[in-house]
Amino acid sequence: MKQRYIPLEKRSKREQREFYAARRGSWGEINPVTKKPPNPKAYNRKKSGQRHEPLSGFYFYPDTSLPT
């Protein structure tokens, strides 16, 4: 017996999802997420934490000539 055609709009939500899932392909190597450069004016915690460096050129040498 031949099955009747039922329009997609009149099918159940589950059948619609199955239909669209079968038609959908994979992105493969492409990442579909939109990317944009970071805002240079925005506060960045990671960047601000990197500025705490020890003073350059300052070295501590213990004085070994004095008796202990």
PDBQT receptor file of N, H, CA, C and O in Angstrom, charges set to zero:
ATOM      1  N   MET A   1       0.836  -1.165   0.000  1.00  0.00    +0.000 N 
ATOM      2  CA  MET A   1       0.000   0.000   0.000  1.00  0.00    +0.000 C 
ATOM      3  C   MET A   1       0.891   1.243   0.000  1.00  0.00    +0.000 C 
ATOM      4  O   MET A   1       1.905   1.277   0.698  1.00  0.00    +0.000 OA
ATOM      5  N   LYS A   2       0.537   2.219  -0.744  1.00  0.00    +0.000 N 
ATOM      6  H   LYS A   2      -0.286   2.191  -1.311  1.00  0.00    +0.000 HD
ATOM      7  CA  LYS A   2       1.303   3.442  -0.879  1.00  0.00    +0.000 C 
ATOM      8  C   LYS A   2       1.003   4.384   0.288  1.00  0.00    +0.000 C 
ATOM      9  O   LYS A   2      -0.156   4.606   0.640  1.00  0.00    +0.000 OA
ATOM     10  N   GLN A   3       2.071   4.938   0.885  1.00  0.00    +0.000 N 
ATOM     11  H   GLN A   3       3.013   4.758   0.599  1.00  0.00    +0.000 HD
ATOM     12  CA  GLN A   3       1.875   5.863   1.985  1.00  0.00    +0.000 C 
ATOM     13  C   GLN A   3       1.539   7.245   1.448  1.00  0.00    +0.000 C 
ATOM     14  O   GLN A   3       2.047   7.674   0.412  1.00  0.00    +0.000 OA
ATOM     15  N   ARG A   4       0.670   7.928   2.182  1.00  0.00    +0.000 N 
ATOM     16  H   ARG A   4       0.258   7.580   3.023  1.00  0.00    +0.000 HD
ATOM     17  CA  ARG A   4       0.301   9.274   1.769  1.00  0.00    +0.000 C 
ATOM     18  C   ARG A   4       1.388  10.246   2.175  1.00  0.00    +0.000 C 
ATOM     19  O   ARG A   4       2.095  10.027   3.160  1.00  0.00    +0.000 OA
ATOM     20  N   TYR A   5       1.519  11.306   1.426  1.00  0.00    +0.000 N 
ATOM     21  H   TYR A   5       0.945  11.485   0.626  1.00  0.00    +0.000 HD
ATOM     22  CA  TYR A   5       2.471  12.357   1.753  1.00  0.00    +0.000 C 
ATOM     23  C   TYR A   5       1.824  13.303   2.752  1.00  0.00    +0.000 C 
ATOM     24  O   TYR A   5       0.721  13.800   2.528  1.00  0.00    +0.000 OA
ATOM     25  N   ILE A   6       2.519  13.545   3.852  1.00  0.00    +0.000 N 
ATOM     26  H   ILE A   6       3.416  13.141   4.034  1.00  0.00    +0.000 HD
ATOM     27  CA  ILE A   6       2.040  14.493   4.860  1.00  0.00    +0.000 C 
ATOM     28  C   ILE A   6       3.003  15.672   4.852  1.00  0.00    +0.000 C 
ATOM     29  O   ILE A   6       4.209  15.475   5.006  1.00  0.00    +0.000 OA
ATOM     30  N   PRO A   7       2.505  16.887   4.677  1.00  0.00    +0.000 N 
ATOM     31  CA  PRO A   7       3.413  18.044   4.660  1.00  0.00    +0.000 C 
ATOM     32  C   PRO A   7       4.211  18.144   5.954  1.00  0.00    +0.000 C 
ATOM     33  O   PRO A   7       3.759  17.714   7.015  1.00  0.00    +0.000 OA
ATOM     34  N   LEU A   8       5.384  18.709   5.849  1.00  0.00    +0.000 N 
ATOM     35  H   LEU A   8       5.752  19.058   4.987  1.00  0.00    +0.000 HD
ATOM     36  CA  LEU A   8       6.273  18.813   6.987  1.00  0.00    +0.000 C 
ATOM     37  C   LEU A   8       5.664  19.638   8.124  1.00  0.00    +0.000 C 
ATOM     38  O   LEU A   8       5.886  19.332   9.295  1.00  0.00    +0.000 OA
ATOM     39  N   GLU A   9       4.913  20.663   7.793  1.00  0.00    +0.000 N 
ATOM     40  H   GLU A   9       4.733  20.912   6.841  1.00  0.00    +0.000 HD
ATOM     41  CA  GLU A   9       4.299  21.511   8.807  1.00  0.00    +0.000 C 
ATOM     42  C   GLU A   9       3.278  20.749   9.655  1.00  0.00    +0.000 C 
ATOM     43  O   GLU A   9       3.053  21.100  10.814  1.00  0.00    +0.000 OA
ATOM     44  N   LYS A  10       2.663  19.718   9.092  1.00  0.00    +0.000 N 
ATOM     45  H   LYS A  10       2.846  19.433   8.151  1.00  0.00    +0.000 HD
ATOM     46  CA  LYS A  10       1.626  18.973   9.807  1.00  0.00    +0.000 C 
ATOM     47  C   LYS A  10       2.179  17.752  10.540  1.00  0.00    +0.000 C 
ATOM     48  O   LYS A  10       1.441  17.074  11.255  1.00  0.00    +0.000 OA
ATOM     49  N   ARG A  11       3.438  17.475  10.372  1.00  0.00    +0.000 N 
ATOM     50  H   ARG A  11       4.037  18.026   9.791  1.00  0.00    +0.000 HD
ATOM     51  CA  ARG A  11       4.039  16.343  11.078  1.00  0.00    +0.000 C 
ATOM     52  C   ARG A  11       4.320  16.726  12.526  1.00  0.00    +0.000 C 
ATOM     53  O   ARG A  11       4.310  17.905  12.879  1.00  0.00    +0.000 OA
ATOM     54  N   SER A  12       4.570  15.730  13.350  1.00  0.00    +0.000 N 
ATOM     55  H   SER A  12       4.578  14.772  13.063  1.00  0.00    +0.000 HD
ATOM     56  CA  SER A  12       4.857  15.994  14.762  1.00  0.00    +0.000 C 
ATOM     57  C   SER A  12       6.236  16.647  14.884  1.00  0.00    +0.000 C 
ATOM     58  O   SER A  12       7.056  16.584  13.968  1.00  0.00    +0.000 OA
ATOM     59  N   LYS A  13       6.465  17.269  16.031  1.00  0.00    +0.000 N 
ATOM     60  H   LYS A  13       5.798  17.319  16.775  1.00  0.00    +0.000 HD
ATOM     61  CA  LYS A  13       7.742  17.937  16.262  1.00  0.00    +0.000 C 
ATOM     62  C   LYS A  13       8.898  16.942  16.180  1.00  0.00    +0.000 C 
ATOM     63  O   LYS A  13       9.955  17.261  15.636  1.00  0.00    +0.000 OA
ATOM     64  N   ARG A  14       8.701  15.750  16.714  1.00  0.00    +0.000 N 
ATOM     65  H   ARG A  14       7.842  15.491  17.155  1.00  0.00    +0.000 HD
ATOM     66  CA  ARG A  14       9.751  14.743  16.679  1.00  0.00    +0.000 C 
ATOM     67  C   ARG A  14      10.090  14.352  15.244  1.00  0.00    +0.000 C 
ATOM     68  O   ARG A  14      11.265  14.223  14.898  1.00  0.00    +0.000 OA
ATOM     69  N   GLU A  15       9.079  14.164  14.413  1.00  0.00    +0.000 N 
ATOM     70  H   GLU A  15       8.125  14.269  14.693  1.00  0.00    +0.000 HD
ATOM     71  CA  GLU A  15       9.319  13.815  13.014  1.00  0.00    +0.000 C 
ATOM     72  C   GLU A  15       9.981  14.968  12.264  1.00  0.00    +0.000 C 
ATOM     73  O   GLU A  15      10.817  14.736  11.391  1.00  0.00    +0.000 OA
ATOM     74  N   GLN A  16       9.619  16.205  12.594  1.00  0.00    +0.000 N 
ATOM     75  H   GLN A  16       8.940  16.394  13.303  1.00  0.00    +0.000 HD
ATOM     76  CA  GLN A  16      10.267  17.354  11.965  1.00  0.00    +0.000 C 
ATOM     77  C   GLN A  16      11.752  17.408  12.341  1.00  0.00    +0.000 C 
ATOM     78  O   GLN A  16      12.606  17.662  11.491  1.00  0.00    +0.000 OA
ATOM     79  N   ARG A  17      12.051  17.165  13.629  1.00  0.00    +0.000 N 
ATOM     80  H   ARG A  17      11.358  16.958  14.319  1.00  0.00    +0.000 HD
ATOM     81  CA  ARG A  17      13.447  17.165  14.066  1.00  0.00    +0.000 C 
ATOM     82  C   ARG A  17      14.240  16.068  13.366  1.00  0.00    +0.000 C 
ATOM     83  O   ARG A  17      15.375  16.293  12.946  1.00  0.00    +0.000 OA
ATOM     84  N   GLU A  18      13.649  14.888  13.240  1.00  0.00    +0.000 N 
ATOM     85  H   GLU A  18      12.726  14.706  13.582  1.00  0.00    +0.000 HD
ATOM     86  CA  GLU A  18      14.335  13.787  12.557  1.00  0.00    +0.000 C 
ATOM     87  C   GLU A  18      14.585  14.132  11.092  1.00  0.00    +0.000 C 
ATOM     88  O   GLU A  18      15.646  13.818  10.552  1.00  0.00    +0.000 OA
ATOM     89  N   PHE A  19      13.614  14.776  10.447  1.00  0.00    +0.000 N 
ATOM     90  H   PHE A  19      12.752  15.031  10.886  1.00  0.00    +0.000 HD
ATOM     91  CA  PHE A  19      13.750  15.167   9.044  1.00  0.00    +0.000 C 
ATOM     92  C   PHE A  19      14.902  16.158   8.870  1.00  0.00    +0.000 C 
ATOM     93  O   PHE A  19      15.750  15.991   7.994  1.00  0.00    +0.000 OA
ATOM     94  N   TYR A  20      14.920  17.199   9.722  1.00  0.00    +0.000 N 
ATOM     95  H   TYR A  20      14.231  17.335  10.434  1.00  0.00    +0.000 HD
ATOM     96  CA  TYR A  20      15.963  18.215   9.605  1.00  0.00    +0.000 C 
ATOM     97  C   TYR A  20      17.331  17.672  10.010  1.00  0.00    +0.000 C 
ATOM     98  O   TYR A  20      18.343  18.073   9.437  1.00  0.00    +0.000 OA
ATOM     99  N   ALA A  21      17.380  16.768  10.987  1.00  0.00    +0.000 N 
ATOM    100  H   ALA A  21      16.558  16.442  11.453  1.00  0.00    +0.000 HD
ATOM    101  CA  ALA A  21      18.649  16.169  11.394  1.00  0.00    +0.000 C 
ATOM    102  C   ALA A  21      19.241  15.319  10.272  1.00  0.00    +0.000 C 
ATOM    103  O   ALA A  21      20.460  15.281  10.105  1.00  0.00    +0.000 OA
ATOM    104  N   ALA A  22      18.400  14.647   9.512  1.00  0.00    +0.000 N 
ATOM    105  H   ALA A  22      17.410  14.678   9.648  1.00  0.00    +0.000 HD
ATOM    106  CA  ALA A  22      18.883  13.827   8.400  1.00  0.00    +0.000 C 
ATOM    107  C   ALA A  22      19.441  14.703   7.273  1.00  0.00    +0.000 C 
ATOM    108  O   ALA A  22      20.376  14.298   6.583  1.00  0.00    +0.000 OA
ATOM    109  N   ARG A  23      18.885  15.878   7.088  1.00  0.00    +0.000 N 
ATOM    110  H   ARG A  23      18.126  16.208   7.649  1.00  0.00    +0.000 HD
ATOM    111  CA  ARG A  23      19.342  16.780   6.014  1.00  0.00    +0.000 C 
ATOM    112  C   ARG A  23      20.581  17.577   6.398  1.00  0.00    +0.000 C 
ATOM    113  O   ARG A  23      21.345  18.017   5.538  1.00  0.00    +0.000 OA
ATOM    114  N   ARG A  24      20.770  17.758   7.714  1.00  0.00    +0.000 N 
ATOM    115  H   ARG A  24      20.150  17.401   8.412  1.00  0.00    +0.000 HD
ATOM    116  CA  ARG A  24      21.889  18.567   8.183  1.00  0.00    +0.000 C 
ATOM    117  C   ARG A  24      23.191  17.809   8.011  1.00  0.00    +0.000 C 
ATOM    118  O   ARG A  24      23.264  16.617   8.310  1.00  0.00    +0.000 OA
ATOM    119  N   GLY A  25      24.211  18.488   7.536  1.00  0.00    +0.000 N 
ATOM    120  H   GLY A  25      24.152  19.457   7.293  1.00  0.00    +0.000 HD
ATOM    121  CA  GLY A  25      25.522  17.877   7.378  1.00  0.00    +0.000 C 
ATOM    122  C   GLY A  25      26.454  18.308   8.489  1.00  0.00    +0.000 C 
ATOM    123  O   GLY A  25      26.071  19.074   9.373  1.00  0.00    +0.000 OA
ATOM    124  N   SER A  26      27.665  17.820   8.441  1.00  0.00    +0.000 N 
ATOM    125  H   SER A  26      27.976  17.198   7.722  1.00  0.00    +0.000 HD
ATOM    126  CA  SER A  26      28.636  18.218   9.453  1.00  0.00    +0.000 C 
ATOM    127  C   SER A  26      29.475  19.377   8.922  1.00  0.00    +0.000 C 
ATOM    128  O   SER A  26      29.597  19.570   7.712  1.00  0.00    +0.000 OA
ATOM    129  N   TRP A  27      30.044  20.133   9.833  1.00  0.00    +0.000 N 
ATOM    130  H   TRP A  27      29.945  19.976  10.816  1.00  0.00    +0.000 HD
ATOM    131  CA  TRP A  27      30.900  21.254   9.456  1.00  0.00    +0.000 C 
ATOM    132  C   TRP A  27      32.315  20.780   9.157  1.00  0.00    +0.000 C 
ATOM    133  O   TRP A  27      33.114  21.531   8.599  1.00  0.00    +0.000 OA
ATOM    134  N   GLY A  28      32.628  19.555   9.518  1.00  0.00    +0.000 N 
ATOM    135  H   GLY A  28      31.978  18.945   9.972  1.00  0.00    +0.000 HD
ATOM    136  CA  GLY A  28      33.968  19.037   9.256  1.00  0.00    +0.000 C 
ATOM    137  C   GLY A  28      35.011  19.745  10.095  1.00  0.00    +0.000 C 
ATOM    138  O   GLY A  28      34.888  19.793  11.319  1.00  0.00    +0.000 OA
ATOM    139  N   GLU A  29      36.038  20.298   9.460  1.00  0.00    +0.000 N 
ATOM    140  H   GLU A  29      36.138  20.259   8.466  1.00  0.00    +0.000 HD
ATOM    141  CA  GLU A  29      37.137  20.975  10.161  1.00  0.00    +0.000 C 
ATOM    142  C   GLU A  29      36.780  22.407  10.532  1.00  0.00    +0.000 C 
ATOM    143  O   GLU A  29      37.506  23.033  11.305  1.00  0.00    +0.000 OA
ATOM    144  N   ILE A  30      35.689  22.941  10.008  1.00  0.00    +0.000 N 
ATOM    145  H   ILE A  30      35.099  22.433   9.380  1.00  0.00    +0.000 HD
ATOM    146  CA  ILE A  30      35.338  24.340  10.225  1.00  0.00    +0.000 C 
ATOM    147  C   ILE A  30      34.603  24.505  11.543  1.00  0.00    +0.000 C 
ATOM    148  O   ILE A  30      33.712  23.719  11.865  1.00  0.00    +0.000 OA
ATOM    149  N   ASN A  31      34.974  25.525  12.306  1.00  0.00    +0.000 N 
ATOM    150  H   ASN A  31      35.698  26.163  12.044  1.00  0.00    +0.000 HD
ATOM    151  CA  ASN A  31      34.286  25.849  13.551  1.00  0.00    +0.000 C 
ATOM    152  C   ASN A  31      33.277  26.946  13.233  1.00  0.00    +0.000 C 
ATOM    153  O   ASN A  31      33.686  28.034  12.827  1.00  0.00    +0.000 OA
ATOM    154  N   PRO A  32      31.975  26.709  13.401  1.00  0.00    +0.000 N 
ATOM    155  CA  PRO A  32      30.972  27.692  12.995  1.00  0.00    +0.000 C 
ATOM    156  C   PRO A  32      30.832  28.886  13.930  1.00  0.00    +0.000 C 
ATOM    157  O   PRO A  32      30.033  29.782  13.655  1.00  0.00    +0.000 OA
ATOM    158  N   VAL A  33      31.587  28.925  15.028  1.00  0.00    +0.000 N 
ATOM    159  H   VAL A  33      32.236  28.198  15.251  1.00  0.00    +0.000 HD
ATOM    160  CA  VAL A  33      31.471  30.020  15.986  1.00  0.00    +0.000 C 
ATOM    161  C   VAL A  33      32.112  31.276  15.402  1.00  0.00    +0.000 C 
ATOM    162  O   VAL A  33      33.240  31.238  14.909  1.00  0.00    +0.000 OA
ATOM    163  N   THR A  34      31.390  32.375  15.463  1.00  0.00    +0.000 N 
ATOM    164  H   THR A  34      30.474  32.406  15.864  1.00  0.00    +0.000 HD
ATOM    165  CA  THR A  34      31.927  33.637  14.977  1.00  0.00    +0.000 C 
ATOM    166  C   THR A  34      33.011  34.125  15.926  1.00  0.00    +0.000 C 
ATOM    167  O   THR A  34      32.839  34.099  17.145  1.00  0.00    +0.000 OA
ATOM    168  N   LYS A  35      34.130  34.571  15.359  1.00  0.00    +0.000 N 
ATOM    169  H   LYS A  35      34.270  34.593  14.369  1.00  0.00    +0.000 HD
ATOM    170  CA  LYS A  35      35.236  35.025  16.186  1.00  0.00    +0.000 C 
ATOM    171  C   LYS A  35      35.519  36.483  15.891  1.00  0.00    +0.000 C 
ATOM    172  O   LYS A  35      35.406  36.936  14.752  1.00  0.00    +0.000 OA
ATOM    173  N   LYS A  36      35.890  37.212  16.931  1.00  0.00    +0.000 N 
ATOM    174  H   LYS A  36      35.982  36.844  17.856  1.00  0.00    +0.000 HD
ATOM    175  CA  LYS A  36      36.237  38.618  16.767  1.00  0.00    +0.000 C 
ATOM    176  C   LYS A  36      37.428  38.934  17.651  1.00  0.00    +0.000 C 
ATOM    177  O   LYS A  36      37.647  38.248  18.648  1.00  0.00    +0.000 OA
ATOM    178  N   PRO A  37      38.199  39.949  17.314  1.00  0.00    +0.000 N 
ATOM    179  CA  PRO A  37      39.353  40.288  18.146  1.00  0.00    +0.000 C 
ATOM    180  C   PRO A  37      38.898  40.868  19.477  1.00  0.00    +0.000 C 
ATOM    181  O   PRO A  37      37.820  41.458  19.554  1.00  0.00    +0.000 OA
ATOM    182  N   PRO A  38      39.704  40.711  20.532  1.00  0.00    +0.000 N 
ATOM    183  CA  PRO A  38      39.308  41.256  21.841  1.00  0.00    +0.000 C 
ATOM    184  C   PRO A  38      39.317  42.778  21.823  1.00  0.00    +0.000 C 
ATOM    185  O   PRO A  38      40.073  43.398  21.075  1.00  0.00    +0.000 OA
ATOM    186  N   ASN A  39      38.470  43.369  22.653  1.00  0.00    +0.000 N 
ATOM    187  H   ASN A  39      37.856  42.865  23.260  1.00  0.00    +0.000 HD
ATOM    188  CA  ASN A  39      38.380  44.818  22.749  1.00  0.00    +0.000 C 
ATOM    189  C   ASN A  39      39.615  45.331  23.502  1.00  0.00    +0.000 C 
ATOM    190  O   ASN A  39      39.807  44.967  24.662  1.00  0.00    +0.000 OA
ATOM    191  N   PRO A  40      40.455  46.164  22.878  1.00  0.00    +0.000 N 
ATOM    192  CA  PRO A  40      41.669  46.620  23.568  1.00  0.00    +0.000 C 
ATOM    193  C   PRO A  40      41.379  47.562  24.730  1.00  0.00    +0.000 C 
ATOM    194  O   PRO A  40      42.234  47.728  25.600  1.00  0.00    +0.000 OA
ATOM    195  N   LYS A  41      40.204  48.185  24.775  1.00  0.00    +0.000 N 
ATOM    196  H   LYS A  41      39.509  48.050  24.068  1.00  0.00    +0.000 HD
ATOM    197  CA  LYS A  41      39.863  49.106  25.849  1.00  0.00    +0.000 C 
ATOM    198  C   LYS A  41      39.257  48.394  27.062  1.00  0.00    +0.000 C 
ATOM    199  O   LYS A  41      39.153  48.987  28.135  1.00  0.00    +0.000 OA
ATOM    200  N   ALA A  42      38.864  47.149  26.903  1.00  0.00    +0.000 N 
ATOM    201  H   ALA A  42      38.949  46.668  26.031  1.00  0.00    +0.000 HD
ATOM    202  CA  ALA A  42      38.223  46.412  27.989  1.00  0.00    +0.000 C 
ATOM    203  C   ALA A  42      39.270  45.939  28.997  1.00  0.00    +0.000 C 
ATOM    204  O   ALA A  42      40.411  45.653  28.635  1.00  0.00    +0.000 OA
ATOM    205  N   TYR A  43      38.868  45.861  30.262  1.00  0.00    +0.000 N 
ATOM    206  H   TYR A  43      37.941  46.093  30.556  1.00  0.00    +0.000 HD
ATOM    207  CA  TYR A  43      39.760  45.384  31.324  1.00  0.00    +0.000 C 
ATOM    208  C   TYR A  43      39.968  43.882  31.180  1.00  0.00    +0.000 C 
ATOM    209  O   TYR A  43      39.012  43.129  30.998  1.00  0.00    +0.000 OA
ATOM    210  N   ASN A  44      41.211  43.457  31.261  1.00  0.00    +0.000 N 
ATOM    211  H   ASN A  44      41.988  44.069  31.408  1.00  0.00    +0.000 HD
ATOM    212  CA  ASN A  44      41.545  42.045  31.130  1.00  0.00    +0.000 C 
ATOM    213  C   ASN A  44      42.352  41.631  32.353  1.00  0.00    +0.000 C 
ATOM    214  O   ASN A  44      43.479  42.094  32.531  1.00  0.00    +0.000 OA
ATOM    215  N   ARG A  45      41.792  40.760  33.203  1.00  0.00    +0.000 N 
ATOM    216  H   ARG A  45      40.877  40.384  33.057  1.00  0.00    +0.000 HD
ATOM    217  CA  ARG A  45      42.473  40.343  34.429  1.00  0.00    +0.000 C 
ATOM    218  C   ARG A  45      43.786  39.622  34.132  1.00  0.00    +0.000 C 
ATOM    219  O   ARG A  45      44.781  39.846  34.821  1.00  0.00    +0.000 OA
ATOM    220  N   LYS A  46      43.799  38.783  33.140  1.00  0.00    +0.000 N 
ATOM    221  H   LYS A  46      42.991  38.602  32.580  1.00  0.00    +0.000 HD
ATOM    222  CA  LYS A  46      45.010  38.025  32.832  1.00  0.00    +0.000 C 
ATOM    223  C   LYS A  46      46.141  38.946  32.387  1.00  0.00    +0.000 C 
ATOM    224  O   LYS A  46      47.293  38.757  32.776  1.00  0.00    +0.000 OA
ATOM    225  N   LYS A  47      45.813  39.924  31.588  1.00  0.00    +0.000 N 
ATOM    226  H   LYS A  47      44.877  40.077  31.272  1.00  0.00    +0.000 HD
ATOM    227  CA  LYS A  47      46.826  40.836  31.087  1.00  0.00    +0.000 C 
ATOM    228  C   LYS A  47      47.354  41.721  32.211  1.00  0.00    +0.000 C 
ATOM    229  O   LYS A  47      48.553  41.993  32.261  1.00  0.00    +0.000 OA
ATOM    230  N   SER A  48      46.493  42.172  33.106  1.00  0.00    +0.000 N 
ATOM    231  H   SER A  48      45.518  41.951  33.065  1.00  0.00    +0.000 HD
ATOM    232  CA  SER A  48      46.930  43.056  34.175  1.00  0.00    +0.000 C 
ATOM    233  C   SER A  48      47.801  42.318  35.186  1.00  0.00    +0.000 C 
ATOM    234  O   SER A  48      48.629  42.958  35.835  1.00  0.00    +0.000 OA
ATOM    235  N   GLY A  49      47.659  41.025  35.349  1.00  0.00    +0.000 N 
ATOM    236  H   GLY A  49      46.986  40.505  34.822  1.00  0.00    +0.000 HD
ATOM    237  CA  GLY A  49      48.447  40.264  36.293  1.00  0.00    +0.000 C 
ATOM    238  C   GLY A  49      49.865  40.014  35.825  1.00  0.00    +0.000 C 
ATOM    239  O   GLY A  49      50.718  39.656  36.638  1.00  0.00    +0.000 OA
ATOM    240  N   GLN A  50      50.145  40.188  34.567  1.00  0.00    +0.000 N 
ATOM    241  H   GLN A  50      49.453  40.479  33.907  1.00  0.00    +0.000 HD
ATOM    242  CA  GLN A  50      51.468  39.913  34.028  1.00  0.00    +0.000 C 
ATOM    243  C   GLN A  50      52.432  41.076  34.224  1.00  0.00    +0.000 C 
ATOM    244  O   GLN A  50      53.625  40.917  33.965  1.00  0.00    +0.000 OA
ATOM    245  N   ARG A  51      51.973  42.213  34.661  1.00  0.00    +0.000 N 
ATOM    246  H   ARG A  51      51.004  42.342  34.871  1.00  0.00    +0.000 HD
ATOM    247  CA  ARG A  51      52.828  43.397  34.759  1.00  0.00    +0.000 C 
ATOM    248  C   ARG A  51      53.674  43.401  36.023  1.00  0.00    +0.000 C 
ATOM    249  O   ARG A  51      54.595  44.211  36.129  1.00  0.00    +0.000 OA
ATOM    250  N   HIS A  52      53.399  42.533  36.980  1.00  0.00    +0.000 N 
ATOM    251  H   HIS A  52      52.651  41.876  36.894  1.00  0.00    +0.000 HD
ATOM    252  CA  HIS A  52      54.149  42.523  38.224  1.00  0.00    +0.000 C 
ATOM    253  C   HIS A  52      55.418  41.704  38.042  1.00  0.00    +0.000 C 
ATOM    254  O   HIS A  52      55.441  40.500  38.299  1.00  0.00    +0.000 OA
ATOM    255  N   GLU A  53      56.468  42.376  37.596  1.00  0.00    +0.000 N 
ATOM    256  H   GLU A  53      56.449  43.354  37.387  1.00  0.00    +0.000 HD
ATOM    257  CA  GLU A  53      57.752  41.719  37.389  1.00  0.00    +0.000 C 
ATOM    258  C   GLU A  53      58.733  42.245  38.430  1.00  0.00    +0.000 C 
ATOM    259  O   GLU A  53      58.587  43.379  38.887  1.00  0.00    +0.000 OA
ATOM    260  N   PRO A  54      59.719  41.458  38.812  1.00  0.00    +0.000 N 
ATOM    261  CA  PRO A  54      60.730  41.976  39.735  1.00  0.00    +0.000 C 
ATOM    262  C   PRO A  54      61.534  43.088  39.055  1.00  0.00    +0.000 C 
ATOM    263  O   PRO A  54      61.617  43.161  37.829  1.00  0.00    +0.000 OA
ATOM    264  N   LEU A  55      62.109  43.930  39.868  1.00  0.00    +0.000 N 
ATOM    265  H   LEU A  55      62.042  43.871  40.864  1.00  0.00    +0.000 HD
ATOM    266  CA  LEU A  55      62.892  45.041  39.328  1.00  0.00    +0.000 C 
ATOM    267  C   LEU A  55      64.064  44.487  38.543  1.00  0.00    +0.000 C 
ATOM    268  O   LEU A  55      64.793  43.624  39.033  1.00  0.00    +0.000 OA
ATOM    269  N   SER A  56      64.247  44.973  37.337  1.00  0.00    +0.000 N 
ATOM    270  H   SER A  56      63.655  45.673  36.938  1.00  0.00    +0.000 HD
ATOM    271  CA  SER A  56      65.364  44.493  36.533  1.00  0.00    +0.000 C 
ATOM    272  C   SER A  56      66.628  45.198  36.986  1.00  0.00    +0.000 C 
ATOM    273  O   SER A  56      66.589  46.389  37.295  1.00  0.00    +0.000 OA
ATOM    274  N   GLY A  57      67.727  44.505  37.033  1.00  0.00    +0.000 N 
ATOM    275  H   GLY A  57      67.758  43.537  36.782  1.00  0.00    +0.000 HD
ATOM    276  CA  GLY A  57      68.996  45.077  37.419  1.00  0.00    +0.000 C 
ATOM    277  C   GLY A  57      69.238  45.065  38.917  1.00  0.00    +0.000 C 
ATOM    278  O   GLY A  57      70.324  45.446  39.352  1.00  0.00    +0.000 OA
ATOM    279  N   PHE A  58      68.277  44.645  39.720  1.00  0.00    +0.000 N 
ATOM    280  H   PHE A  58      67.395  44.336  39.365  1.00  0.00    +0.000 HD
ATOM    281  CA  PHE A  58      68.445  44.611  41.165  1.00  0.00    +0.000 C 
ATOM    282  C   PHE A  58      68.724  43.176  41.587  1.00  0.00    +0.000 C 
ATOM    283  O   PHE A  58      67.894  42.287  41.396  1.00  0.00    +0.000 OA
ATOM    284  N   TYR A  59      69.887  42.963  42.154  1.00  0.00    +0.000 N 
ATOM    285  H   TYR A  59      70.561  43.684  42.309  1.00  0.00    +0.000 HD
ATOM    286  CA  TYR A  59      70.257  41.635  42.615  1.00  0.00    +0.000 C 
ATOM    287  C   TYR A  59      70.736  41.738  44.065  1.00  0.00    +0.000 C 
ATOM    288  O   TYR A  59      71.395  42.710  44.434  1.00  0.00    +0.000 OA
ATOM    289  N   PHE A  60      70.417  40.769  44.861  1.00  0.00    +0.000 N 
ATOM    290  H   PHE A  60      69.882  39.979  44.561  1.00  0.00    +0.000 HD
ATOM    291  CA  PHE A  60      70.836  40.750  46.255  1.00  0.00    +0.000 C 
ATOM    292  C   PHE A  60      71.956  39.736  46.404  1.00  0.00    +0.000 C 
ATOM    293  O   PHE A  60      71.787  38.545  46.143  1.00  0.00    +0.000 OA
ATOM    294  N   TYR A  61      73.105  40.243  46.831  1.00  0.00    +0.000 N 
ATOM    295  H   TYR A  61      73.242  41.211  47.042  1.00  0.00    +0.000 HD
ATOM    296  CA  TYR A  61      74.253  39.375  47.095  1.00  0.00    +0.000 C 
ATOM    297  C   TYR A  61      74.538  39.426  48.594  1.00  0.00    +0.000 C 
ATOM    298  O   TYR A  61      74.842  40.501  49.111  1.00  0.00    +0.000 OA
ATOM    299  N   PRO A  62      74.453  38.329  49.295  1.00  0.00    +0.000 N 
ATOM    300  CA  PRO A  62      74.767  38.372  50.733  1.00  0.00    +0.000 C 
ATOM    301  C   PRO A  62      76.249  38.691  50.955  1.00  0.00    +0.000 C 
ATOM    302  O   PRO A  62      77.124  38.202  50.241  1.00  0.00    +0.000 OA
ATOM    303  N   ASP A  63      76.492  39.496  51.931  1.00  0.00    +0.000 N 
ATOM    304  H   ASP A  63      75.781  39.893  52.511  1.00  0.00    +0.000 HD
ATOM    305  CA  ASP A  63      77.868  39.886  52.242  1.00  0.00    +0.000 C 
ATOM    306  C   ASP A  63      78.537  38.766  53.018  1.00  0.00    +0.000 C 
ATOM    307  O   ASP A  63      78.210  38.528  54.181  1.00  0.00    +0.000 OA
ATOM    308  N   THR A  64      79.461  38.085  52.384  1.00  0.00    +0.000 N 
ATOM    309  H   THR A  64      79.727  38.278  51.439  1.00  0.00    +0.000 HD
ATOM    310  CA  THR A  64      80.126  36.930  53.004  1.00  0.00    +0.000 C 
ATOM    311  C   THR A  64      81.380  37.334  53.771  1.00  0.00    +0.000 C 
ATOM    312  O   THR A  64      81.987  36.496  54.436  1.00  0.00    +0.000 OA
ATOM    313  N   SER A  65      81.780  38.610  53.691  1.00  0.00    +0.000 N 
ATOM    314  H   SER A  65      81.286  39.292  53.151  1.00  0.00    +0.000 HD
ATOM    315  CA  SER A  65      83.000  39.031  54.363  1.00  0.00    +0.000 C 
ATOM    316  C   SER A  65      82.793  39.253  55.842  1.00  0.00    +0.000 C 
ATOM    317  O   SER A  65      83.773  39.253  56.587  1.00  0.00    +0.000 OA
ATOM    318  N   LEU A  66      81.571  39.443  56.310  1.00  0.00    +0.000 N 
ATOM    319  H   LEU A  66      80.775  39.443  55.705  1.00  0.00    +0.000 HD
ATOM    320  CA  LEU A  66      81.309  39.689  57.717  1.00  0.00    +0.000 C 
ATOM    321  C   LEU A  66      81.211  38.367  58.478  1.00  0.00    +0.000 C 
ATOM    322  O   LEU A  66      80.621  37.409  57.979  1.00  0.00    +0.000 OA
ATOM    323  N   PRO A  67      81.788  38.310  59.688  1.00  0.00    +0.000 N 
ATOM    324  CA  PRO A  67      81.650  37.070  60.472  1.00  0.00    +0.000 C 
ATOM    325  C   PRO A  67      80.236  36.917  61.010  1.00  0.00    +0.000 C 
ATOM    326  O   PRO A  67      79.572  37.902  61.332  1.00  0.00    +0.000 OA
ATOM    327  N   THR A  68      79.795  35.706  61.102  1.00  0.00    +0.000 N 
ATOM    328  H   THR A  68      80.335  34.905  60.841  1.00  0.00    +0.000 HD
ATOM    329  CA  THR A  68      78.439  35.460  61.577  1.00  0.00    +0.000 C 
ATOM    330  C   THR A  68      78.372  35.055  63.008  1.00  0.00    +0.000 C 
ATOM    331  O   THR A  68      77.284  34.818  63.533  1.00  0.00    +0.000 OA
TER     332      THR A  68
